[in-house]
Amino acid sequence: MALLEKAAGQGHAYAMAKLGHIHRVREEYEQTAAWFTKGAEAGLPEAMFNLAVLHDMGMGAVAPDHPAAVTW
C-alpha cells in the first residue's frame, strides 16, 4: 500500500487505479472515487471506466450521475 501511494504521489496513473480498487474492496468509497478520478484525469482508460461505473451506479460517496458516467 505504501509503495502504491508513493508511486501515485509521483503521478503513476496505474498506481492510482490500483489504490482505487483496494479502497473499493474495503468499501471506502470516498477514497475509491478520489483515486479513480486522479487516475482518470491522468489519462488511464481503466480508471476512466471504473470512475464511469461509480457515477452510473451511484456507489458510496458518488451520487448517480449518468451524464458524468457517459463522459468518462
C-alpha positions in Angstrom: 0.0 0.0 0.0 2.8 2.4 0.9 4.6 1.8 -2.4 1.4 2.3 -4.4 0.8 5.6 -2.5 4.3 6.7 -3.2 4.1 5.8 -6.9 0.7 7.5 -7.1 2.1 10.6 -5.5 4.7 10.7 -8.2 2.0 10.7 -10.9 1.9 7.0 -11.7 -1.7 6.5 -13.1 -1.7 2.7 -12.8 -0.9 3.0 -9.1 -3.8 5.5 -8.7 -6.2 3.0 -10.2 -4.9 0.1 -8.1 -5.4 2.3 -5.0 -9.0 2.9 -6.2 -9.5 -0.9 -6.5 -8.2 -1.5 -3.0 -10.4 1.1 -1.4 -13.4 -0.3 -3.4 -12.8 -3.7 -1.9 -12.6 -2.1 1.5 -15.9 -0.2 0.8 -14.1 3.1 1.3 -15.9 4.8 -1.5 -14.7 8.4 -1.0 -11.2 7.2 -1.4 -12.2 5.0 -4.3 -13.7 7.9 -6.1 -10.8 10.1 -5.4 -8.2 7.7 -6.7 -10.2 6.7 -9.8 -10.7 10.4 -10.5 -6.9 11.1 -10.3 -6.2 8.1 -12.5 -8.8 9.1 -15.0 -7.6 12.7 -15.1 -4.1 11.3 -15.7 -5.4 9.5 -18.8 -5.6 5.9 -17.7 -8.5 4.1 -19.5 -9.1 1.6 -16.7 -9.5 4.4 -14.2 -11.9 6.3 -16.6 -14.0 3.2 -17.0 -14.2 2.5 -13.2 -15.0 6.1 -12.5 -17.8 5.9 -15.0 -19.2 2.8 -13.3 -19.1 4.6 -9.9 -21.1 7.5 -11.4 -23.5 5.2 -13.2 -24.3 3.1 -10.2 -24.0 5.9 -7.6 -21.7 3.9 -5.3 -20.9 5.1 -1.9 -19.8 8.8 -1.8 -20.7 9.3 -5.5 -24.3 10.2 -6.3 -25.8 8.7 -9.5 -24.7 10.9 -12.4 -25.4 9.4 -15.8 -24.1 12.3 -17.9 -20.8 12.1 -16.0 -20.7 8.4 -16.5 -21.1 8.8 -20.2 -18.4 11.5 -20.3 -15.9 9.2 -18.6 
